[in-house]
Amino acid sequence: MALRTLITRRLLSTSVFSSQFGAAVSNLNAAGSAASDKPAPVPSDTLFVSGLNKRTTSEKLQEAFAKFGEVVHAKVVTDRNTGFSKGFGFVKYATLEEASKGIEGMDAKFLDGWVIFAEYARPRPPLGQTGPQDPYAQRR
């Protein structure tokens, strides 16, 4: 983060850059500091992949991620009624090391013409502990 701040200050010190891109860089720095406030993801052997092309199949997803390790299972989530992709899916690797290599290799890369994002999947909450469905339930 210190290097980013140093580069930003250096760039903003030039009047041409400052007049054209100063606000955008300031917004970028604010977003960067907010992103660092998030807790670190818990490593998992399952990856959540978002930004998938609507035509990407589970087979294509498995083939793309298999370059980085043994893929146990890959699934593109589809709409129950239409059968069309919802634009995200899951990839399960045999080990945590392979999963981290999969993230490094495929995060922010192109698949079927679209930029996809890969991150560790968050575990599902236990049944019965999903929280209230009514946003005002805690106020009553």
Sequence and secondary structure as in RCSB ss.txt:
>XXXX:A:sequence
MALRTLITRRLLSTSVFSSQFGAAVSNLNAAGSAASDKPAPVPSDTLFVSGLNKRTTSEKLQEAFAKFGEVVHAK
VVTDRNTGFSKGFGFVKYATLEEASKGIEGMDAKFLDGWVIFAEYARPRPPLGQTGPQDPYAQRR
>XXXX:A:secstr
 HHHHHHHHHHHTSHHHHHHHHHHHHHHHHHHHHHTTS      SEEEEES  TT  HHHHHHHHGGGS EEEEE
EEE TTT  EEEEEEEEESSHHHHHHHHHHHTTEEETTEEEEEEE      TT S  SSTTGGG 
